[in-house]
Amino acid sequence: MDRRNTLKAIGTIGVAGALGLGTTGTASADRADAAGGGDGTNPGRIGNYGGAKTLTPPNLGGFDHVLVYLAEPLIEGDWSVVENAERFQREIMGRDEEAIDADRRAAEAFYEERFGLTFEGDVGLFEPEESTDGSAVLNPFYQDPDVGYNAYVVSGRAMPNNHDDGATNRDEMLAGKVRDGGWIVSITEDTTLGGSYGGSEGFDIGAGGTLAYGHYNIKMGDNEDPIVIRYESEHPILPLDMPVAFNCDLFHDEWGEGQVRGTTGAPGGGIRNVLTFPPSL
């Protein structure tokens, strides 16, 4: 699978319908009545948005944290997967050799426990590796910023509306940019997945399927740390000739566990992605 097809397969590593979010707060009862009925929780009319940032309450919908990613790509130039995967680990994640090695081993352990795929780890740190049964290949990756992956909603924060002409934000140093990298597995031959996912009966998957393990590193203000979220495939991303869904378990050092529900492969290669902490109410 080439780089562009791999990126399309995982959205690498983003959901259903964008959320329409207006101004925060509720109108007073007097204003609600004047606007055409309603009470303190329903103003009758929702005011138009009038600012340059997306404002959402910290407990949007009752969740502790909600994030919405969008991507409309505009791919320009070549992209070296290995070179940029290494840059993601060293520069964006700030890891040294030992920490990078530990992250790759954690990914290998995850793929074996969840899906029954074994990678022996006897190749270079940023080299591809075939599974012991020959049905899958593990590769390091860092998503091309030209894909336009960007967090336009982070509940409780005022996120800037950065975007390009005809594409979502492609500048990896602008606030809201989702820097997405890790260790992706491509299914290269029809196989049966085991592990905790496949169970005793196994789960049949065709060549072209994808599994993901990595981190979202969301660029925030220049004077604050990025938001870093680990994701692990809950289900395989199946090869379909239509937009496909992906579901991942999420982990944040302070927020705890969450889940992501996303779609990728929309017309033009777009991604729609919603993250919630906790996974459900």
ZAMARGU-4260 file (C-alpha; in steps of 0.2 Angstrom, whole numbers, plus 5000, padded with zeros to 4 digits):
<rodrens>
0) 5000/5000/5000 | 5008/5017/4995 | 5008/5032/5006 | 4993/5041/4999 | 4982/5025/5000
5) 4988/5021/5018 | 4984/5039/5023 | 4966/5037/5015 | 4964/5020/5024 | 4966/5027/5041
10) 4963/5045/5039 | 4978/5045/5048 | 4976/5043/5064 | 4949/5055/5059 | 4917/5058/5060
15) 4901/5057/5057 | 4893/5074/5053 | 4901/5090/5058 | 4893/5098/5074 | 4885/5115/5072
20) 4890/5125/5087 | 4885/5143/5090 | 4888/5155/5105 | 4889/5148/5122 | 4877/5151/5137
25) 4858/5154/5137 | 4847/5169/5134 | 4838/5176/5149 | 4819/5172/5150 | 4814/5190/5145
30) 4825/5189/5130 | 4819/5172/5125 | 4801/5178/5126 | 4805/5193/5116 | 4813/5182/5103
35) 4798/5171/5100 | 4795/5160/5115 | 4805/5148/5125 | 4812/5148/5143 | 4829/5149/5151
40) 4835/5133/5143 | 4828/5137/5126 | 4829/5154/5120 | 4817/5152/5105 | 4830/5158/5093
45) 4848/5154/5092 | 4859/5169/5089 | 4871/5170/5074 | 4890/5167/5078 | 4899/5183/5078
50) 4917/5179/5082 | 4934/5172/5075 | 4935/5158/5087 | 4925/5142/5091 | 4918/5144/5109
55) 4911/5129/5118 | 4908/5125/5136 | 4920/5113/5146 | 4906/5100/5148 | 4899/5100/5131
60) 4884/5088/5130 | 4888/5082/5148 | 4905/5075/5143 | 4921/5080/5152 | 4930/5084/5136
65) 4924/5084/5118 | 4935/5087/5103 | 4930/5089/5084 | 4943/5086/5070 | 4940/5091/5052
70) 4951/5088/5037 | 4949/5093/5019 | 4966/5090/5011 | 4976/5099/4998 | 4991/5088/4995
75) 5006/5097/4987 | 5023/5089/4985 | 5031/5073/4990 | 5031/5066/5008 | 5044/5055/5015
80) 5035/5043/5027 | 5051/5037/5036 | 5060/5053/5037 | 5044/5062/5044 | 5039/5048/5055
85) 5056/5050/5064 | 5054/5069/5065 | 5037/5066/5073 | 5044/5055/5086 | 5060/5066/5090
90) 5054/5084/5087 | 5035/5084/5089 | 5034/5071/5103 | 5051/5076/5110 | 5056/5058/5113
95) 5074/5051/5114 | 5079/5034/5107 | 5074/5024/5122 | 5057/5032/5123 | 5054/5029/5104
100) 5059/5011/5106 | 5047/5009/5121 | 5033/5017/5111 | 5036/5005/5096 | 5037/4990/5108
105) 5020/4996/5116 | 5013/4996/5099 | 5019/4978/5095 | 5012/4972/5111 | 4995/4980/5108
110) 4994/4972/5090 | 4998/4955/5098 | 4986/4956/5112 | 4971/4965/5103 | 4972/4956/5086
115) 4984/4942/5088 | 4997/4949/5076 | 5015/4946/5081 | 5030/4957/5076 | 5046/4951/5083
120) 5054/4968/5084 | 5071/4963/5075 | 5072/4977/5063 | 5078/4995/5064 | 5068/5007/5074
125) 5060/5016/5059 | 5060/5001/5047 | 5044/4991/5041 | 5042/4974/5049 | 5031/4959/5042
130) 5021/4949/5055 | 5027/4932/5059 | 5013/4924/5049 | 5016/4936/5034 | 4999/4943/5033
135) 5003/4961/5039 | 5016/4974/5039 | 5020/4987/5053 | 5026/5004/5047 | 5030/5020/5056
140) 5020/5035/5050 | 5017/5053/5052 | 5002/5061/5043 | 5006/5073/5029 | 5001/5090/5036
145) 4993/5094/5019 | 4979/5082/5024 | 4973/5097/5034 | 4969/5088/5050 | 4964/5101/5063
150) 4955/5102/5080 | 4941/5115/5077 | 4933/5111/5094 | 4941/5108/5110 | 4928/5110/5124
155) 4931/5123/5136 | 4944/5132/5125 | 4942/5146/5112 | 4949/5138/5096 | 4955/5148/5081
160) 4947/5145/5064 | 4963/5142/5055 | 4961/5136/5037 | 4968/5138/5019 | 4959/5142/5003
165) 4950/5126/4999 | 4957/5116/5013 | 4958/5115/5032 | 4973/5120/5041 | 4989/5113/5034
170) 5002/5122/5044 | 5008/5110/5058 | 5013/5125/5069 | 4996/5134/5070 | 4985/5132/5085
175) 4973/5117/5083 | 4984/5107/5071 | 4983/5089/5074 | 5000/5081/5072 | 4996/5062/5070
180) 5009/5049/5070 | 5013/5032/5076 | 5014/5014/5070 | 5001/5008/5058 | 4998/4990/5052
185) 4992/4986/5034 | 4984/4969/5031 | 4993/4963/5015 | 4985/4946/5014 | 4968/4939/5018
190) 4969/4933/5036 | 4960/4929/5052 | 4963/4940/5067 | 4964/4933/5084 | 4968/4941/5101
195) 4955/4948/5112 | 4946/4955/5097 | 4945/4939/5086 | 4942/4928/5101 | 4942/4909/5099
200) 4932/4910/5083 | 4943/4923/5075 | 4938/4938/5063 | 4941/4936/5045 | 4948/4952/5036
205) 4953/4955/5018 | 4969/4962/5012 | 4969/4981/5012 | 4962/4982/5030 | 4971/4994/5043
210) 4975/4994/5061 | 4981/5009/5070 | 4991/5014/5086 | 4998/5031/5088 | 4996/5048/5096
215) 4987/5064/5092 | 4998/5079/5096 | 4987/5095/5095 | 4997/5111/5094 | 4990/5124/5106
220) 4997/5141/5111 | 5015/5144/5110 | 5016/5146/5128 | 5007/5130/5133 | 5010/5111/5131
225) 5001/5102/5116 | 4986/5091/5120 | 4993/5073/5118 | 4981/5058/5116 | 4985/5040/5113
230) 4974/5030/5101 | 4972/5011/5098 | 4961/5003/5086 | 4945/4996/5094 | 4940/4988/5077
235) 4949/4985/5061 | 4947/4998/5048 | 4940/4988/5034 | 4944/4991/5015 | 4928/4997/5007
240) 4924/5006/4991 | 4915/5020/5001 | 4918/5031/5016 | 4923/5020/5030 | 4922/5022/5049
245) 4935/5020/5062 | 4934/5018/5080 | 4948/5019/5093 | 4950/5019/5111 | 4958/5035/5118
250) 4970/5038/5133 | 4975/5055/5140 | 4986/5057/5156 | 4973/5068/5164 | 4957/5065/5156
255) 4958/5046/5157 | 4949/5035/5144 | 4939/5041/5129 | 4934/5035/5112 | 4934/5042/5095
260) 4921/5039/5081 | 4927/5044/5064 | 4924/5043/5045 | 4937/5044/5032 | 4937/5043/5013
265) 4924/5055/5010 | 4924/5064/4993 | 4941/5072/4991 | 4948/5062/5005 | 4941/5072/5020
270) 4940/5066/5038 | 4926/5069/5051 | 4931/5065/5068 | 4923/5067/5086 | 4932/5062/5102
275) 4923/5061/5119 | 4930/5059/5137 | 4923/5048/5144 | 4918/5036/5130 | 4900/5038/5135
280) 4889/5046/5148
</rodrens>
